Amino acid sequence: MRVHSPLGSIADLRRKLRAVAAVVADPAATRNEKANAEAVKARLERRLKEAGFPAGNWTDTLFRLGRRAKEIGKSTAPESPKGDWTDTAHRVGKALRRGYKTWLSD
């Protein structure tokens, strides 16, 4: 079972784009093969643009680094719900501490 991730599909599109570019650059390819390869290349480039991912140069590395940093910044611990019993216990404890301090100062 293969897990489909957006980065995996982008890598697949780039691999296909390189293969098509090789056909376009091949001097032994016929005029029809080159025309078909150009059409496929334009379609693949459009799909890459629509995906919203950067080109496969140094910006791609920074993009992925930024994504990883964003994931690392997220806590794995579940967020505590607001209004649970610990909030009430904390407020009661603060009130008792203030009252005890004023009682001792008198």
C-alpha positions in Angstrom: 0.0 0.0 0.0 1.5 3.3 -1.1 0.8 6.5 1.0 0.0 9.4 -1.3 1.6 12.6 -0.2 1.6 15.8 -2.1 5.4 15.9 -2.2 5.5 12.4 -3.6 3.2 13.3 -6.5 5.2 16.5 -7.1 8.4 14.4 -7.3 6.6 12.1 -9.8 5.6 15.0 -11.9 9.2 16.4 -12.0 10.5 13.0 -12.9 8.1 12.7 -15.8 9.0 16.3 -16.8 12.7 15.4 -17.0 11.9 12.4 -19.1 9.8 14.4 -21.5 12.5 17.1 -21.7 15.0 14.4 -22.6 12.8 13.5 -25.6 12.6 17.1 -26.7 16.4 17.5 -26.5 17.1 14.2 -28.3 18.3 14.9 -31.8 17.2 11.5 -33.0 13.5 12.2 -32.1 11.1 12.8 -34.9 9.2 16.0 -35.4 6.0 14.4 -34.2 7.6 12.9 -31.1 9.0 16.3 -30.2 5.6 18.0 -30.8 4.0 15.4 -28.5 6.7 15.8 -25.9 6.3 19.6 -26.0 2.5 19.3 -25.4 3.1 16.8 -22.5 5.8 19.1 -21.1 3.4 22.1 -21.1 0.7 20.1 -19.4 3.1 18.8 -16.7 4.5 22.3 -16.0 0.9 23.6 -15.7 0.1 20.9 -13.2 3.2 21.7 -11.2 2.2 25.4 -11.1 -1.4 24.5 -10.1 0.0 22.4 -7.2 1.6 25.6 -5.8 4.9 24.0 -5.1 8.2 25.8 -6.0 10.4 24.8 -8.9 12.9 21.9 -8.4 15.8 24.2 -7.6 17.2 25.6 -4.3 13.9 27.1 -3.4 12.4 23.6 -3.2 14.9 22.8 -0.5 14.0 25.9 1.5 10.3 25.2 1.0 10.6 21.7 2.4 12.8 23.0 5.3 10.1 25.6 6.1 7.5 22.9 6.1 9.5 20.7 8.5 10.1 23.6 10.8 6.4 24.3 10.9 5.7 20.7 11.8 8.3 20.6 14.5 6.8 23.8 16.0 3.5 22.0 16.6 3.2 20.3 20.0 2.5 16.6 20.0 0.8 16.8 23.4 -2.9 17.4 23.2 -4.1 20.8 24.2 -5.8 21.0 27.6 -9.4 21.9 27.3 -10.5 25.2 28.8 -12.8 25.1 31.8 -11.8 21.8 33.2 -11.5 21.0 36.9 -7.8 22.1 37.1 -8.7 25.7 36.2 -11.3 25.8 39.0 -8.8 24.3 41.4 -6.2 26.8 40.4 -8.6 29.7 41.0 -9.7 28.4 44.4 -6.0 27.9 45.4 -5.2 31.5 44.4 -8.1 32.8 46.4 -7.2 30.8 49.5 -3.6 31.9 49.2 -4.6 35.6 49.1 -7.0 35.1 52.0 -4.4 33.3 54.1 -1.8 36.1 53.3 -4.2 38.8 54.4 -5.2 36.9 57.5 -1.5 36.5 58.6 -0.7 40.1 57.9 -3.5 41.3 60.3 
